């Protein structure tokens, strides 16, 4: 939204863009606004997307004494900005008339708008005549009511793909980099402070405070291979880690993501490791997962070892595992006992 509405006795509407196409709307209003003759108060606000502006009106009306307040969100119009050009007054007048009469064909192809009221489990996806009605009022401290909800336009896969490609090119072509990472073998790679600080609180602290790196814009990396570090950077720019499977270094990438506090990449690595469990790596992976406190991977690995205990428990490394990690061993034994009980009950 371009502006925050000023309080004039009817309260104000504020909008935060949670992600592209998803907006959080908060409307605070005051009890004295209900003294209007028709007991109705309303607000207009505009949401701005990648190629469009959308106008909405939100209103509250108390239909009768003793009846609950009815909150109505009305979709007013869309303005397609993808083909906008400078225009004279005559063209502007014609455009406004067309906007009032119809919605741009491009905008009709957008996915249905979803309205999700906070506190409600099921999104209100009904889109009849551009209106959503609901009875849901929360109360601020001091007794002032408010309504808070999400408006989701959905995502544009084509636009997202284009952005991903462009961001990948910026990193690959090393375009206008303003920070350099230097590795112990002499290799180096450039990146962009804006991307790094947005994706990692560790980089944000390093590059925006009194650290040496914030002044020199040179970061020395002594304990990470460049391929692993570059995979993390690729994810930060594009949201994808294309070499995790091919190079089989999900654990190494996880460790780097953990060091720089990149939560989503950590989850990607953990989910991949679950799919890569085998008799040759399960015990080692369980110890590693315990060290990094990964409950999902621990649970899946314990389950895998218990199911394949006949082969795994006969390996020479199993004795060392029992001595060094008795608590993990106990978990596996407990899971094995459950499998035995389940097998016995099924056979009866």
DRENLUM-112899 format. One line per 2 residues: their letters; for each residue x, y, z of N, C-alpha, C. Coordinates in steps of 0.001 Angstrom, whole numbers. Each point is the difference from the previous one (the first is absolute). Example, Ala and Ser with C-alpha at 12.3 -4.5 7.8 and 13.67 -1.06 7.14 Angstrom:
2
AS = 13190,-5690,7800,-890,1190,0,900,1200,0  -350,1050,-720,820,1190,60,-770,1090,730
END
This chain:
348
XX = 841,-1180,0,-841,1180,0,879,1233,0  -408,1019,-719,814,1174,-153,-16,897,1222
XX = -1052,-57,811,-87,914,1127,-727,-673,1157  189,582,1177,-755,-436,1171,-1095,1021,236
XX = -1235,-430,142,-1087,931,172,109,699,1356  -244,1289,2,92,782,1220,-1287,-159,805
XX = 148,-87,1300,-1160,-133,872,-809,1300,-1  -1283,-98,-347,-861,1181,27,-1264,-278,813
XX = 103,-920,946,-1158,-382,798,-580,-1329,-408  348,-472,-1198,-475,-1302,-452,1103,-1053,84
XX = 1170,361,516,1094,-946,89,856,35,-1248  830,-1010,-164,905,-13,-1151,275,-1429,-451
XX = 410,-133,-1241,366,-1282,-580,1487,20,-297  711,-1049,404,1402,-154,-359,173,-1342,-695
XX = 914,-45,-951,227,-1208,-781,1491,-313,-34  351,-1253,256,1374,-477,-123,38,-1072,-1080
XX = 1000,49,-865,165,-1032,-1019,850,-1118,595  -628,-1128,274,686,-1137,613,951,-646,-1001
XX = -461,-182,-1189,798,-444,-1147,-671,558,-1237  610,-187,-1166,-607,502,-1220,-1377,-635,-193
XX = -1023,835,-61,-1345,-504,-222,-778,-334,1256  638,80,1187,-677,-313,1260,89,1217,922
XX = -1172,530,411,-51,1222,782,-715,-237,1330  534,574,1061,-624,-34,1319,-673,1355,224
XX = -1302,-39,242,-789,1225,159,-465,108,1447  217,1158,592,-445,256,1377,-826,1282,11
XX = -1264,-125,417,-898,1164,67,-374,234,1456  473,1109,530,-356,392,1365,-1029,1127,-85
XX = -1086,-150,725,-984,1078,20,-477,213,1423  -763,1050,203,-318,408,1353,-1503,-13,244
XX = -374,-190,1259,-1420,-133,345,-805,1242,-379  601,1182,132,-772,1199,-293,-329,135,-1472
XX = 689,-799,-848,-338,31,-1429,-1364,-628,-253  -461,-822,928,-1291,-657,-179,-1188,904,277
XX = 270,1266,360,-1099,923,254,-581,596,-1278  557,-394,-1154,-536,461,-1271,-1438,-498,-146
XX = -821,724,-798,-1425,-301,-93,-282,-1420,-460  787,-462,-979,-287,-1337,-520,855,-1072,656
XX = 716,401,1061,849,-945,736,984,-705,-938  470,704,-995,889,-614,-987,1274,832,-136
XX = 1134,-642,31,1270,672,-265,763,-823,-1023  796,676,-816,699,-728,-1053,1328,665,-332
XX = 856,-751,-666,1299,479,-419,334,-567,-1367  726,760,-801,529,-481,-1267,1514,-132,123
XX = 560,-1001,-673,1459,-131,-44,397,-687,-1302  1248,196,-388,505,-538,-1262,1157,-941,276
XX = -11,-1147,-677,1094,-957,66,726,14,-1340  1321,53,52,801,82,-1221,759,-1289,-214
XX = -229,-646,-1151,710,-1218,-362,1050,277,-1055  501,-1072,-623,1043,163,-998,-499,741,-1237
XX = -1214,-306,-452,-495,592,-1234,-1358,667,165  -455,156,1231,-1348,525,165,-124,729,1327
XX = -969,884,70,-450,592,1252,-1431,-441,215  -360,-334,1217,-1355,-450,293,-578,853,1122
XX = -1208,507,-214,-673,834,992,-1049,-822,746  -11,173,1327,-949,-703,856,-718,994,896
XX = -1162,-398,466,-700,751,1026,-376,-966,1113  296,389,1228,-395,-818,1149,-958,824,840
XX = -1100,-616,412,-1008,733,754,-538,-834,1147  -551,720,997,-637,-668,1131,-1390,587,167
XX = -975,-872,162,-1370,463,194,-684,-849,1052  -637,676,941,-788,-709,1009,-1431,-30,-500
XX = -458,-1187,-432,-1277,-84,-704,-1195,339,892  45,-401,1266,-1099,341,913,485,-198,1437
XX = -764,527,934,384,-113,1409,35,-1472,397  1106,-367,643,140,-1384,436,607,-918,-1032
XX = 86,482,-1259,614,-809,-1052,1484,309,-74  803,-961,-423,1438,243,-73,365,958,-1128
XX = 1176,593,105,505,831,-1075,297,-864,-1223  -318,522,-1181,313,-693,-1249,1147,738,-665
XX = 1098,-701,-210,1158,572,-682,-54,-429,-1454  74,959,-909,-50,-294,-1435,1275,504,-670
XX = 649,-875,-726,1148,386,-823,-456,-43,-1453  113,1114,-693,-476,85,-1378,1165,286,-942
XX = 83,-795,-1033,1004,180,-1051,-556,1007,-1001  665,1168,-130,-560,1077,-813,475,-57,-1442
XX = 1324,39,-209,503,37,-1378,1454,-413,-60  439,-353,-1201,1397,-292,-292,490,965,-1066
XX = 1218,429,118,626,855,-999,1244,-711,-504  4,-374,-1269,1120,-714,-606,1111,998,-328
XX = 1172,-193,618,1118,911,-252,1005,-559,-991  -243,-1226,-511,993,-633,-865,120,678,-1353
XX = -1040,731,-412,56,672,-1298,-152,1505,155  284,520,1202,-195,1415,249,996,848,-775
XX = -488,1128,-529,827,931,-755,-414,1413,383  887,987,-256,-417,1388,224,-1246,303,-811
XX = -944,757,557,-1257,236,-682,-456,1436,167  -750,497,-966,-553,1346,101,-1327,-60,748
XX = -638,1147,198,-1231,56,780,-1133,-797,-643  -82,51,-1348,-1060,-737,-692,169,-1503,182
XX = 1261,-449,-149,282,-1428,186,-261,-420,1435  380,860,927,-208,-312,1411,-1481,-148,312
XX = -824,929,-540,-1444,-63,230,-585,-1283,-569  476,-392,-1190,-476,-1227,-631,413,-1225,808
XX = 1241,25,496,492,-1138,784,-822,-176,1269  -273,1105,691,-755,-81,1248,-1392,-584,-254
XX = -614,426,-1121,-1321,-514,-335,48,-1505,-243  1029,-447,-727,143,-1431,-283,241,-785,1280
XX = 800,561,909,280,-688,1266,-1266,-155,822  -866,987,-87,-1254,-80,759,-953,-1031,-591
XX = 92,-186,-1312,-943,-888,-680,430,-1464,14  1295,-239,-5,446,-1394,-107,1349,-194,650
XX = 332,-1241,201,1296,-381,553,879,-487,-1140  1270,374,23,917,-404,-1060,0,-1513,-183
XX = -15,-487,-1260,27,-1455,-249,1181,-689,677  1133,697,79,1168,-603,648,-295,-285,1466
XX = -699,939,626,-280,-155,1417,-1059,-1052,259  -843,-276,-999,-1000,-1054,173,647,-1368,82
XX = 1219,-112,-524,694,-1283,26,718,-244,1320  -19,996,887,620,-187,1300,-754,-1071,784
XX = 707,-741,862,-711,-986,841,-971,717,920  -1070,-679,420,-975,639,887,680,545,1253
XX = -410,1178,402,547,602,1212,-508,-776,1210  878,-246,943,-393,-693,1223,69,977,1167
XX = -998,-41,848,-23,822,1197,33,-934,1198  1027,132,815,148,-847,1181,-76,871,1236
XX = -1025,-233,793,-185,759,1226,854,-619,1099  733,814,734,839,-533,1067,-871,-699,1043
XX = 461,-1155,425,-752,-776,970,-934,-1015,-627  -199,74,-1321,-858,-956,-694,858,-1034,-707
XX = -357,-1255,105,801,-1073,-589,-168,-100,-1516  -1206,263,-487,-280,-199,-1425,-40,1354,-701
XX = 819,197,-1037,-24,1269,-735,-1365,222,-646  -435,1243,-32,-1257,332,-659,308,247,-1477
XX = -253,-974,-823,359,85,-1417,-1177,392,-880  -1187,161,559,-1176,363,-789,179,1403,-583
XX = -247,136,-1272,251,1257,-689,-1228,363,-829  -1086,378,673,-1258,310,-677,-183,1506,-32
XX = -63,537,-1201,-194,1437,-195,1072,814,721  1176,-589,153,1113,745,575,-153,354,1459
XX = -772,-807,758,-223,328,1406,274,-1205,904  529,299,1175,128,-998,1063,-655,584,1241
XX = -818,-778,653,-633,462,1234,364,-956,1134  264,568,1161,311,-843,1153,-276,770,1288
XX = -259,-746,1048,-215,568,1331,1183,-406,877  910,899,175,1173,-348,805,670,1293,422
XX = -131,382,1261,603,1234,491,853,-325,1219  1234,466,-35,891,-158,1140,33,1307,780
XX = 593,-9,1170,21,1193,836,1410,320,450  360,1259,-185,1289,475,474,-89,320,1484
XX = 1168,179,642,-3,453,1384,-651,1378,44  -875,195,947,-718,1264,63,-1377,-90,-616
XX = -314,-1143,-611,-1350,-208,-508,-232,387,-1433  1032,434,-720,-199,381,-1399,27,-1227,-898
XX = -1015,-185,-847,-75,-1197,-848,871,119,-1250  338,-1145,-574,749,-3,-1251,-284,-1295,-756
XX = 285,17,-1291,-128,-1175,-853,1332,-209,-692  477,-1236,-33,1299,-320,-591,-152,-1233,-887
XX = 466,96,-1248,-140,-1136,-913,1063,70,-1089  83,-1074,-783,940,-89,-1108,-751,20,-1322
XX = 583,669,-1002,-515,-48,-1371,1099,-589,-865  -319,-1103,-649,1006,-728,-777,-409,-39,-1469
XX = 804,617,-858,-254,-22,-1438,574,-1247,-663  657,-837,798,665,-1161,-578,1342,405,-587
XX = 675,-944,-608,1310,270,-580,-51,-143,-1513  871,719,-644,122,-64,-1451,1236,-822,-330
XX = -194,-1273,-385,1131,-889,-202,937,493,-1093  -552,587,-1058,834,493,-1089,897,1131,468
XX = -590,937,761,787,1122,519,1057,-498,980  -392,-946,879,957,-529,970,1168,-686,-701
XX = -300,-751,-1057,1056,-679,-741,938,1009,-647  -562,1066,-558,803,1037,-629,906,685,1022
XX = -557,310,1169,800,632,1053,1123,-913,443  -305,-1297,147,1026,-965,401,1140,-49,-1013
XX = -351,-34,-1279,1028,-39,-1049,853,1261,40  -642,1153,146,734,1263,13,925,97,1212
XX = -474,-425,1142,838,40,1199,1173,-953,-123  -241,-1175,-604,1086,-942,-228,1058,572,-928
XX = -435,744,-1013,949,605,-926,846,1061,687  -618,762,894,742,1038,720,1159,-621,777
XX = -253,-1132,657,1054,-676,749,1010,-636,-944  -482,-702,-1022,893,-701,-932,911,969,-753
XX = -560,1127,-445,783,971,-772,770,969,879  -201,-117,1322,699,871,949,-248,1479,-317
XX = -1258,341,-173,-383,1346,-400,-7,967,1184  827,1036,-56,14,1087,988,85,-505,1444
XX = 849,-988,237,163,-541,1359,645,1041,915  -445,62,1243,568,967,937,590,-659,1249
XX = 147,-1327,-27,716,-715,1058,671,-1216,-638  1204,-323,462,771,-1103,-567,295,-1030,1085
XX = -230,-1288,-318,371,-1108,885,1271,-652,-546  1015,-89,836,1273,-587,-407,227,-1312,750
XX = 421,-1036,-745,184,-1332,572,1486,-318,134  301,-1013,815,1392,-296,332,824,-463,-1188
XX = -641,-530,-1054,739,-451,-1184,203,1115,-1022  -412,1220,365,190,1127,-898,-1215,361,-833
XX = -1017,-880,-32,-1216,309,-746,-791,1091,703  -826,694,-749,-866,1011,598,-1290,119,-809
XX = -1025,492,671,-1299,206,-662,-634,1249,585  -652,785,-868,-651,1216,447,-1472,-218,303
XX = -560,898,779,-1423,-45,333,-469,1426,273  -1238,117,492,-606,1313,177,-496,131,1434
XX = 403,1076,647,-322,202,1410,-1507,-35,226  -773,595,-904,-1457,47,186,-596,-1401,73
XX = 472,-906,-864,-515,-1376,-6,459,-742,1247  1254,148,353,561,-718,1147,-666,407,1307
XX = -161,1300,197,-576,470,1269,-1488,-307,101  -677,-90,-1148,-1425,-347,23,-219,-1468,323
XX = 946,-861,-395,-187,-1435,161,672,-614,1201  889,744,657,758,-573,1117,234,1037,1087
XX = -514,-232,1205,274,931,1107,1477,62,357  743,-1076,-277,1439,-1,278,716,957,-951
XX = -323,-90,-1290,580,943,-961,-446,1426,306  -1241,164,437,-494,1335,323,823,624,1121
XX = 302,-805,1023,822,508,1104,1430,274,-449  515,-863,-848,1384,122,-459,211,1212,-900
XX = -978,276,-869,205,1001,-1046,-664,1344,282  -698,102,1124,-671,1255,307,437,614,1318
XX = 983,-581,668,440,508,1296,1468,401,-77  678,-61,1147,1396,448,53,1002,-1104,-295
XX = -466,-1127,-527,932,-1052,-393,906,501,-1123  1189,-577,-74,951,384,-1037,-605,-206,-1384
XX = -741,-1097,-157,-582,-333,-1307,-949,1082,-511  -662,715,916,-936,1038,-428,719,1183,-634
XX = 1280,150,312,781,1103,-565,779,-428,-1234  616,-1186,67,819,-455,-1132,-823,-659,-1096
XX = -1180,-537,387,-846,-773,-905,752,-1206,-570  911,-528,804,719,-1227,-339,-180,-974,1165
XX = -473,-1215,-301,-225,-1012,1028,867,-1213,-321  878,-356,906,873,-1166,-187,-691,-1248,539
XX = -71,-1028,-828,-637,-1262,364,1075,-1068,69  304,-449,1209,1115,-931,173,-438,-1439,201
XX = -1271,-229,360,-430,-1336,409,-1119,-578,-864  -252,581,-1170,-1099,-466,-860,502,-102,-1432
XX = -328,-1121,-655,347,-137,-1417,-840,980,-827  590,493,-1070,-691,987,-823,-1282,-566,-610
XX = 14,-1276,-433,-1191,-595,-605,-1170,-15,976  289,-297,1252,-1039,-46,1024,-523,1406,282
XX = 926,938,128,-387,1385,273,-803,576,-1158  415,-320,-1220,-706,505,-1181,-1412,-571,-80
XX = -180,-1242,438,-1341,-588,19,-920,777,940  564,416,1140,-779,819,934,-352,1343,-631
XX = 957,631,-657,-265,1278,-665,-1070,-153,-1083  96,-1072,-771,-984,-247,-1058,-1397,-86,586
XX = -133,-669,1126,-1300,-104,656,-483,1374,467  895,803,532,-382,1320,491,-503,896,-1136
XX = 552,-193,-1202,-401,818,-1142,-1234,-545,-715  -142,-1302,-65,-1038,-594,-847,-1028,-846,743
XX = 273,-349,1267,-907,-893,715,152,-1446,-411  1075,-318,-720,248,-1363,-463,1445,-388,290
XX = 198,-1301,274,1344,-548,211,168,-1164,-970  355,279,-1254,-56,-1015,-1067,1006,-1129,110
XX = 1070,185,778,1058,-1015,32,-28,-878,1248  -996,158,849,-34,-767,1247,26,-1506,-260
XX = -807,-449,-948,-63,-1435,-296,1193,-431,-828  317,781,-1018,1064,-377,-939,1350,-110,686
XX = 313,919,889,1310,-2,658,-23,-696,1356  -1192,-393,452,-120,-775,1228,676,686,1188
XX = -263,1291,164,616,705,1128,-1043,745,834  -1154,-638,186,-1083,618,768,417,297,1431
XX = 790,-902,601,453,239,1372,917,1212,83  903,115,-952,926,1135,2,-746,1314,-220
XX = -971,-18,-908,-782,1209,-253,-836,346,1223  -550,-1026,663,-754,264,1226,882,700,1028
XX = 1215,-470,180,907,579,989,289,1467,-293  153,336,-1288,232,1399,-371,-1268,819,226
XX = -1154,-554,-370,-1271,699,214,-255,222,1487  407,-957,820,-138,145,1445,923,1100,525
XX = 1196,53,-538,971,1019,434,-507,1401,-299  -661,165,-1156,-475,1328,-394,-1502,183,230
XX = -613,-967,684,-1389,103,461,-987,208,-1156  66,-907,-980,-922,39,-1142,-968,-1166,167
XX = -1113,257,666,-887,-1054,471,-608,-835,-1120  -476,624,-1058,-678,-753,-1060,960,-963,-702
XX = 1237,420,-187,980,-888,-621,307,-1172,920  32,221,1283,211,-1087,951,-1105,-1046,-131
XX = -1231,467,-145,-1123,-934,-154,111,-791,-1299  409,668,-1090,177,-686,-1282,1024,-1121,145
XX = 1104,288,665,1048,-1007,184,-478,-1154,867  -706,309,1086,-497,-1047,894,-982,-913,-722
XX = -916,585,-769,-975,-807,-733,689,-912,-1017  1047,494,-637,731,-815,-971,735,-1141,694
XX = 597,277,1136,738,-1037,729,-917,-1147,430  -1237,322,321,-965,-1053,357,-169,-979,-1144
XX = -20,510,-1221,-194,-862,-1181,1256,-783,-364  1146,377,548,1266,-633,-349,467,-1032,1029
XX = -863,-323,952,365,-993,1017,306,-1348,-636  1071,-636,474,367,-1328,-494,741,-740,1113
XX = 217,-1294,-209,722,-784,1001,1430,491,191  553,622,-1013,1394,440,78,180,1331,728
XX = -1086,796,96,196,1316,628,-902,263,1199  -920,-908,318,-1027,274,1009,586,294,1380
XX = 924,-820,461,559,182,1341,766,1319,86  837,253,-991,771,1244,-16,-915,1222,-81
XX = -1051,-118,-810,-926,1106,-162,-788,263,1281  -313,-1046,749,-716,172,1256,841,791,1003
XX = 1285,-316,92,897,732,905,83,1469,-420  98,230,-1303,88,1364,-521,-1297,765,292
XX = -1143,-634,-209,-1292,643,242,-186,342,1477  502,-875,868,-61,264,1438,837,1228,356
XX = 1149,144,-615,886,1129,274,-670,1320,-388  -747,4,-1119,-644,1220,-464,-1454,119,468
XX = -424,-914,851,-1345,46,588,-1088,90,-1066  -54,-1033,-852,-984,-53,-1080,-1011,-1105,312
XX = -1090,325,690,-938,-1038,471,-603,-839,-1122  -342,635,-1125,-603,-749,-1106,975,-1035,-548
XX = 1230,415,-255,1001,-917,-544,362,-1082,1015  59,356,1275,278,-984,1047,-1076,-1073,9
XX = -1259,434,-11,-1117,-939,51,4,-937,-1211  192,562,-1190,3,-817,-1214,1176,-973,-17
XX = 1139,441,503,1188,-854,4,-133,-1123,1019  -514,331,1172,-244,-1025,1020,-960,-1056,-545
XX = -1034,456,-659,-983,-914,-587,658,-885,-1066  848,601,-822,686,-752,-1058,925,-1056,587
XX = 774,380,1011,945,-947,608,-748,-1144,677  -1104,334,673,-780,-1043,669,-554,-1009,-1006
XX = -453,489,-1142,-550,-898,-1016,1084,-849,-655  1214,516,-38,1102,-711,-654,1045,-456,1017
XX = -464,-232,1211,925,-310,1100,767,-1306,-213  -600,-959,-654,669,-1294,-184,1335,166,-724
XX = 9,855,-991,1243,219,-741,893,1024,688  -585,1094,486,803,1077,570,658,-387,1326
XX = -708,-748,820,543,-353,1310,1120,-1029,-82  168,-607,-1153,1086,-971,-182,1277,650,-534
XX = -60,1295,-290,1185,694,-506,969,295,1125  1327,-19,-279,1008,273,1037,-181,1362,663
XX = -478,992,-771,-144,1351,546,-1117,98,1042  -881,-1014,30,-1124,61,927,444,-28,1448
XX = 1029,-781,316,504,-67,1375,528,1350,464  726,695,-879,506,1336,350,-1152,975,193
XX = -1022,-136,-844,-1167,870,124,-686,-200,1350  -135,-1256,448,-649,-288,1276,776,604,1170
XX = 1336,-52,-84,831,545,1071,-41,1525,36  50,621,-1162,123,1460,-68,-1332,732,91
XX = -1106,-681,-370,-1296,683,-41,-1088,-881,603  70,-236,1298,-973,-909,638,-1449,491,-72
XX = -218,1330,56,-1373,511,-41,-635,-238,-1368  772,214,-1058,-518,-277,-1335,-249,-1489,-184
XX = 892,-802,542,-155,-1447,-84,-1282,-444,711  -281,628,1147,-1221,-318,738,-1240,334,-823
XX = 9,1132,-696,-1125,372,-864,-249,-1054,-1062  1089,-491,-580,-122,-1010,-1058,-576,-1294,580
XX = 486,-404,1167,-498,-1223,637,-1486,108,314  -422,1178,471,-1417,209,297,-846,-95,-1261
XX = 514,558,-1094,-733,-75,-1255,-46,-1440,-518  1095,-737,152,26,-1405,-404,-1030,-801,783
XX = -119,285,1306,-972,-704,828,-1430,270,-483  -274,1248,-429,-1323,333,-525,-300,-780,-1264
XX = 1005,-133,-861,-182,-757,-1240,-320,-1459,298  675,-551,996,-235,-1396,373,-1434,-176,499
XX = -455,936,859,-1354,-84,525,-1046,142,-1113  259,917,-940,-916,198,-1098,-77,-1240,-895
XX = 1166,-637,-214,52,-1223,-818,-769,-1128,647  173,-119,1340,-709,-1063,730,-1505,189,-12
XX = -440,1260,162,-1441,265,31,-629,-222,-1382  777,282,-1058,-519,-207,-1357,-135,-1475,-342
XX = 860,-814,592,-5,-1435,-317,-1065,-766,764  -538,612,1051,-1017,-691,802,-1364,-26,-694
END
